[in-house]
């Protein structure tokens, strides 16, 4: 499984960005996809989750009501629509794909895309 993110950039507070993650390889083997982010000097944190098949989603409290995760299986793409951006949303955003479950769980990562929100 290979993941390539795009869509990051510089935006003013209150603005919007849409991140995309193009998925290739054994896409049918993916059980869960997630967006994570990591700000300078901080640990990587989970932003949003989407489950394959049913499409159930889950969000971190700090993005609920502002971010929307989605997946287009026909285009092998996962997206993160980010609205009402805040300076504290500034981070490198990473796409993650989970194949299998513990104890045979494998995680794949993209290279990350920088999001910078100016005040």
SETORTI-323875 format. One line per field, with one value per residue (C-alpha): x, z, y; chain; residue number from 1. Coordinates in steps of 0.5 Angstrom, whole numbers. Layout:
! SETORTI-323875
c1	(X / ...)
c3	(Z / ...)
c2	(Y / ...)
ch	(A / ...)
i	(NUM / ...)
***
This chain:
! SETORTI-323875
c1	(0 / 3 / 0 / 1 / -2 / -3 / -7 / -3 / -1 / -2 / -9 / -11 / -15 / -22 / -20 / -21 / -17 / -18 / -13 / -12 / -9 / -8 / -8 / -5 / -3 / -7 / -13 / -18 / -14 / -15 / -19 / -19 / -16 / -14 / -11 / -6 / -2 / 4 / 6 / 13 / 15 / 9 / 7 / 3 / -4 / -10 / -15 / -20 / -22 / -26 / -28 / -27 / -34 / -39 / -36 / -36 / -33 / -30 / -26 / -22 / -26 / -21 / -24 / -31 / -36 / -30 / -27 / -30 / -26 / -29 / -26 / -28 / -26 / -27 / -22 / -18 / -17 / -19 / -20 / -20 / -24 / -22 / -26 / -26 / -18 / -15 / -7 / -7 / -9 / -2 / 2 / 4 / -2 / -1 / -5 / -5 / -8 / -9 / -9 / -11 / -12 / -8 / -3 / -3 / -4 / 1 / 1 / 3 / 4 / 5 / 10 / 6 / 3 / 5 / -1 / 0 / -6 / -4 / -7)
c3	(0 / -2 / 0 / -3 / 1 / -3 / -1 / 4 / 4 / 8 / 9 / 14 / 20 / 19 / 12 / 9 / 6 / 3 / 4 / -1 / 0 / -6 / -5 / -9 / -8 / -5 / -3 / -2 / 4 / 8 / 14 / 17 / 14 / 19 / 18 / 24 / 25 / 28 / 30 / 32 / 38 / 40 / 39 / 33 / 34 / 31 / 27 / 24 / 22 / 17 / 17 / 10 / 8 / 12 / 12 / 19 / 22 / 28 / 30 / 35 / 39 / 37 / 30 / 31 / 27 / 23 / 19 / 15 / 13 / 7 / 2 / -5 / -7 / -14 / -14 / -9 / -5 / 2 / 3 / 9 / 8 / 14 / 15 / 20 / 21 / 27 / 28 / 33 / 27 / 24 / 23 / 18 / 16 / 15 / 12 / 15 / 12 / 17 / 14 / 19 / 26 / 33 / 33 / 25 / 24 / 19 / 18 / 12 / 12 / 7 / 7 / 10 / 8 / 11 / 13 / 16 / 19 / 20 / 25)
c2	(0 / 7 / 13 / 20 / 27 / 33 / 40 / 43 / 50 / 57 / 60 / 65 / 63 / 62 / 59 / 52 / 47 / 40 / 35 / 29 / 22 / 18 / 10 / 5 / -2 / -7 / -2 / -8 / -10 / -3 / -4 / 3 / 10 / 16 / 23 / 25 / 31 / 33 / 40 / 42 / 40 / 36 / 28 / 26 / 26 / 23 / 27 / 23 / 16 / 13 / 5 / 1 / -2 / 2 / 8 / 10 / 16 / 19 / 25 / 28 / 33 / 39 / 38 / 36 / 40 / 43 / 38 / 32 / 26 / 22 / 16 / 15 / 8 / 9 / 14 / 11 / 17 / 19 / 27 / 31 / 38 / 43 / 49 / 54 / 53 / 56 / 57 / 51 / 47 / 48 / 42 / 37 / 32 / 25 / 20 / 13 / 6 / 0 / -7 / -12 / -12 / -14 / -18 / -18 / -10 / -6 / 1 / 5 / 12 / 18 / 23 / 29 / 35 / 42 / 46 / 53 / 57 / 65 / 69)
ch	(A / A / A / A / A / A / A / A / A / A / A / A / A / A / A / A / A / A / A / A / A / A / A / A / A / A / A / A / A / A / A / A / A / A / A / A / A / A / A / A / A / A / A / A / A / A / A / A / A / A / A / A / A / A / A / A / A / A / A / A / A / A / A / A / A / A / A / A / A / A / A / A / A / A / A / A / A / A / A / A / A / A / A / A / A / A / A / A / A / A / A / A / A / A / A / A / A / A / A / A / A / A / A / A / A / A / A / A / A / A / A / A / A / A / A / A / A / A / A)
i	(1 / 2 / 3 / 4 / 5 / 6 / 7 / 8 / 9 / 10 / 11 / 12 / 13 / 14 / 15 / 16 / 17 / 18 / 19 / 20 / 21 / 22 / 23 / 24 / 25 / 26 / 27 / 28 / 29 / 30 / 31 / 32 / 33 / 34 / 35 / 36 / 37 / 38 / 39 / 40 / 41 / 42 / 43 / 44 / 45 / 46 / 47 / 48 / 49 / 50 / 51 / 52 / 53 / 54 / 55 / 56 / 57 / 58 / 59 / 60 / 61 / 62 / 63 / 64 / 65 / 66 / 67 / 68 / 69 / 70 / 71 / 72 / 73 / 74 / 75 / 76 / 77 / 78 / 79 / 80 / 81 / 82 / 83 / 84 / 85 / 86 / 87 / 88 / 89 / 90 / 91 / 92 / 93 / 94 / 95 / 96 / 97 / 98 / 99 / 100 / 101 / 102 / 103 / 104 / 105 / 106 / 107 / 108 / 109 / 110 / 111 / 112 / 113 / 114 / 115 / 116 / 117 / 118 / 119)
***
